[in-house]
Amino acid sequence: MRVHSFAIALSWIPSEAIKGVMKMPFSVGMAHYDDPPPDEVHPADLAALRAAGRFRFANELRAWVDVEDGRIVGHGQEGGGQLSSTLVGPRRAEVEFEPIPLPDLRPDPEVGETEVRFFQTAGGRTGAPAPRTVRRKPFVQLAAPLAWSTLALTIRADGSSSFEVLGASPFPRHWVYGPDGKLAAKSGRIDFDAWYRYAFGNATPWGEEDSPALMTQVETALERQLSLNLMREGRKPRVKTVKEGKTLVEQGDKGEELLLILDGVLTAEVDGEPLAEFGPGALLGERALLEGGVRTATLRAVTPVKVAVARGDELDPAALAEVSKGHRHEEAR
């Protein structure tokens, strides 16, 4: 019996992901942010997604094992990296830069009698030049930094499989899809400055080191849709940053605004006890709007956090009530 499985990482540039002087091309329309990838992706979808520019980089790890009498007797690995072109310039006058892929890295799998663990690093750089000073020799770079993801996929003799994200570049955002094709994890924080200044040469998997990936749980599909509504429709929300360890809201405070995590990780504490962590895409603060205008939890920054703050009346109360059902972690204690 042959058992197939896969894991896919898609890397893309979300709204408000660029800061500093490099934000200028995005602000004036010379470069563009990306729409979020789909909620479900299978290997057969990648060609169409690439043609439509729905990701910047893709890492497709596919593998199989042959099983006889409950033992693995053969295995193989397929897939690889895919990069999309970069479009620079105003609409209808864009210049297309072909990406520069690097060789996929595939260390030997770890093979046992009942499971095999496969590995793959894929990525490269955009074709668009990025002249900049960097913080180590040679102190000047002309080519764009490297972006990548490193995946592991374990396939077992009983037919089950699972994935891990072993590393990823600090930028852009990485979404990871599991063996069922559904979005299963996402990078919790992107660090454009670290990527822009350091992601070349030995500071990459093609040199001497990888970057650890802080992965977070996936918010609901409804939260993703409401997030798009907040960021793309109506009045643009203001963006607030919170330093690591600092508090965004306190339990018991009055609250009339919705909070959408754009980047970073927040922990929710009730009566001083941490109950849950939330990453990019999570919509918070709805319970105060629905339950008397008082914050039901303290939100504290686990990492530096960027949050969009919006008026509470910008979204349908019924939709907010549905979101709130997944945020009652104190009731599960």
C-alpha positions in Angstrom: 0.0 0.0 0.0 1.3 3.4 -0.9 0.5 6.4 1.4 0.8 9.9 -0.1 0.8 13.2 1.9 1.9 16.8 1.5 2.4 20.1 3.3 2.5 23.5 1.6 3.8 26.9 2.8 2.7 30.0 0.9 4.5 33.3 1.6 2.8 36.7 0.8 3.0 40.4 1.8 0.0 41.4 3.9 -1.3 45.0 4.3 0.7 47.3 6.5 3.7 44.8 6.5 6.3 47.3 5.3 7.7 50.1 7.4 10.2 52.9 7.0 11.4 54.4 3.7 10.6 51.1 1.9 6.9 51.7 2.5 6.9 54.6 0.0 6.5 52.4 -3.2 3.5 50.7 -1.6 2.0 54.0 -0.5 2.2 55.6 -4.0 1.1 52.5 -5.9 4.4 51.5 -7.4 4.4 48.2 -5.4 1.4 46.3 -4.0 0.4 44.3 -0.9 -1.2 40.9 -1.5 -4.7 39.6 -0.9 -4.6 36.7 1.6 -4.3 33.2 0.0 -7.3 30.9 0.0 -8.4 29.0 3.1 -7.7 25.7 1.4 -4.9 24.8 -1.0 -3.9 21.5 -2.6 -0.9 20.7 -4.9 -3.0 20.8 -8.0 -4.0 24.5 -7.2 -0.5 25.9 -7.1 -0.1 26.5 -10.9 -3.3 28.6 -11.0 -2.4 30.5 -7.8 1.0 31.3 -9.2 -0.4 32.5 -12.5 -2.8 34.8 -10.6 0.0 36.2 -8.3 -1.6 34.8 -5.2 1.7 34.2 -3.4 5.3 35.4 -3.6 7.0 32.0 -2.7 5.6 28.5 -2.3 7.2 25.5 -0.6 5.4 22.3 -1.7 6.6 19.2 0.1 5.1 16.0 -1.2 6.1 12.5 -0.2 5.0 8.9 0.0 5.8 5.7 1.7 5.1 2.0 0.8 3.7 -0.1 3.6 3.7 -3.9 3.8 2.5 -5.8 6.9 2.5 -2.6 9.0 6.1 -1.8 8.1 7.5 0.9 5.8 9.5 -0.8 3.0 9.9 2.2 0.6 9.6 6.0 0.4 10.1 8.9 -1.9 9.9 12.7 -2.0 8.5 15.1 -4.6 7.4 18.7 -5.0 9.7 21.8 -4.6 9.7 25.5 -4.5 7.8 27.9 -6.7 8.3 31.7 -7.0 6.0 34.3 -8.6 7.1 37.3 -10.6 7.3 40.7 -9.0 5.3 43.5 -10.6 6.6 47.1 -10.0 5.0 50.3 -11.3 1.5 51.8 -11.7 -1.4 49.7 -12.9 -1.3 49.0 -16.7 2.3 50.1 -16.8 3.9 47.5 -14.6 7.4 46.1 -15.1 7.7 42.4 -14.4 10.8 41.1 -12.6 11.4 37.4 -12.8 12.3 35.8 -9.4 15.6 34.1 -8.7 15.0 30.7 -7.1 17.7 28.9 -5.0 18.1 25.1 -5.1 15.7 23.2 -2.9 17.4 21.8 0.1 16.4 18.2 0.9 18.3 16.6 3.7 18.1 12.8 3.9 14.8 11.7 5.5 14.7 10.1 8.9 13.5 6.5 8.2 12.1 4.1 10.7 10.0 1.0 10.5 6.7 2.7 11.1 7.3 6.3 10.0 9.5 8.5 7.7 10.2 12.2 8.4 11.0 14.3 5.2 12.5 17.8 5.1 12.5 20.6 2.5 13.7 24.2 2.4 12.6 26.3 -0.6 12.8 29.9 -1.5 14.8 32.6 -3.3 14.7 36.3 -4.1 12.7 38.6 -6.2 14.3 39.8 -9.4 13.8 43.4 -8.5 17.0 45.0 -7.2 17.0 46.4 -3.6 20.1 48.6 -3.1 20.6 49.1 0.6 23.1 49.2 3.4 23.3 46.1 5.6 24.6 45.6 9.2 27.5 43.3 8.4 30.1 42.7 5.6 30.0 43.7 2.8 27.8 46.5 4.3 26.1 47.1 0.9 23.7 44.8 -1.0 22.2 45.3 -4.4 20.1 42.1 -4.8 16.9 41.6 -2.9 17.1 39.6 0.4 16.2 35.9 0.5 12.8 34.5 1.6 12.2 30.9 2.4 10.4 28.3 4.5 11.6 25.0 5.9 9.1 22.2 6.4 9.1 18.7 7.8 6.5 16.1 6.9 6.0 12.8 8.8 4.1 9.9 7.1 3.3 6.9 9.2 2.6 3.3 8.4 -1.0 3.6 9.7 -1.8 6.2 7.0 -1.6 9.3 9.2 0.7 12.2 8.6 1.6 15.6 10.1 3.8 18.6 9.4 6.1 20.9 11.2 7.5 24.4 10.3 11.2 24.2 11.3 12.2 27.6 10.1 11.3 30.6 7.9 12.6 33.9 6.8 11.5 36.8 9.0 9.5 38.3 6.1 7.0 38.0 4.5 4.0 36.2 6.1 4.0 32.4 5.8 0.7 30.4 5.7 1.0 26.7 6.0 -1.5 24.1 4.8 -1.6 20.6 6.2 -2.2 17.2 4.6 -5.9 17.9 4.3 -5.2 21.0 2.3 -6.7 23.3 5.0 -4.9 26.3 6.4 -3.4 25.0 9.6 -0.7 27.5 10.9 0.7 31.0 10.1 3.8 32.9 11.1 3.0 35.0 14.1 5.4 37.8 13.5 7.1 39.4 10.5 10.2 41.5 11.0 10.9 43.5 7.8 13.9 45.3 9.1 15.7 42.1 10.2 14.9 40.5 6.9 16.0 43.5 4.8 19.3 43.9 6.7 20.3 40.3 7.4 18.7 37.8 5.1 21.5 37.0 2.7 24.7 35.0 2.6 25.4 32.8 5.6 22.3 34.0 7.5 20.1 31.7 5.4 19.7 27.9 5.1 21.9 28.0 2.0 24.7 29.4 4.2 25.0 28.4 7.9 21.7 29.1 9.7 17.9 29.2 9.5 15.6 31.5 11.3 13.2 30.0 13.8 9.5 30.4 12.9 7.0 31.6 15.5 3.8 29.9 14.4 0.3 30.7 15.7 -3.0 29.0 15.5 -5.4 29.9 12.7 -8.3 32.2 13.3 -11.8 31.3 11.9 -12.8 31.8 8.3 -15.4 34.4 9.6 -12.7 36.4 11.3 -10.7 36.4 8.1 -13.6 37.8 6.2 -14.4 40.4 8.8 -10.7 41.4 8.9 -10.8 42.0 5.1 -13.9 44.1 5.5 -12.2 46.3 8.2 -9.0 46.8 6.2 -10.5 47.2 2.7 -13.9 48.8 3.2 -15.2 51.9 4.9 -13.0 54.1 7.1 -9.4 53.0 7.4 -8.7 51.9 11.0 -5.9 53.5 12.9 -2.9 51.3 13.6 -1.4 50.9 17.1 1.8 49.3 18.2 2.4 47.6 21.5 5.8 46.7 22.9 6.6 43.2 24.1 5.3 42.7 27.7 3.0 45.7 27.6 -0.7 45.7 28.0 -3.1 46.6 25.2 -6.3 46.6 27.2 -7.1 45.7 30.9 -9.9 43.5 32.2 -12.7 45.6 33.5 -11.9 48.7 31.4 -14.5 50.3 29.2 -14.2 49.3 25.6 -16.0 50.5 22.5 -13.5 49.5 19.8 -12.6 46.4 17.8 -9.1 45.1 17.7 -7.6 43.3 14.8 -4.1 41.8 15.2 -2.0 42.7 12.1 1.2 41.3 13.4 2.6 39.7 16.6 1.0 37.6 19.4 -1.2 38.6 22.3 -2.1 36.6 25.3 -5.6 36.9 26.9 -5.6 36.8 30.7 -8.6 36.5 33.0 -8.1 37.3 36.7 -4.4 37.2 36.1 -4.4 33.7 34.5 -3.3 33.3 30.9 -6.0 31.4 28.9 -5.2 31.8 25.2 -2.9 33.3 22.7 -3.9 35.1 19.5 -1.9 35.8 16.4 -2.3 37.8 13.1 -5.9 37.8 11.8 -7.6 37.4 15.2 -10.4 39.8 15.8 -10.7 40.8 19.5 -12.7 43.2 21.7 -16.1 42.1 20.4 -17.3 40.8 23.8 -17.1 44.3 25.3 -19.4 45.6 22.5 -21.9 42.8 23.0 -21.7 42.5 26.8 -22.1 45.9 28.4 -19.0 47.8 27.1 -16.5 46.3 29.6 -13.3 44.4 28.6 -13.6 40.8 29.7 -9.9 40.0 29.6 -6.5 41.7 29.7 -4.6 41.5 26.4 -0.8 41.5 26.8 1.8 41.5 24.1 3.9 38.3 24.0 5.9 39.8 21.1 5.9 43.3 19.6 2.4 43.7 18.3 0.7 45.8 15.6 -3.1 46.2 16.0 -5.7 47.9 13.8 -8.3 49.7 16.0 -11.7 50.2 14.5 -15.1 51.5 15.5 -17.4 48.9 17.0 -20.3 49.7 14.7 -18.4 48.9 11.5 -19.3 45.2 11.6 -22.5 43.3 11.9 -23.4 42.5 15.5 -24.6 39.0 14.5 -21.2 38.2 13.0 -19.4 39.5 16.1 -21.7 37.3 18.3 -20.6 34.3 16.2 -16.9 35.3 16.7 -17.3 35.7 20.4 -18.4 32.0 20.8 -14.8 31.0 20.2 -13.4 33.5 22.7 -15.0 32.3 25.9 -11.9 30.5 27.2 -12.7 31.3 30.9 -15.8 29.1 30.6 -13.7 26.1 29.8 -11.7 26.3 33.0 
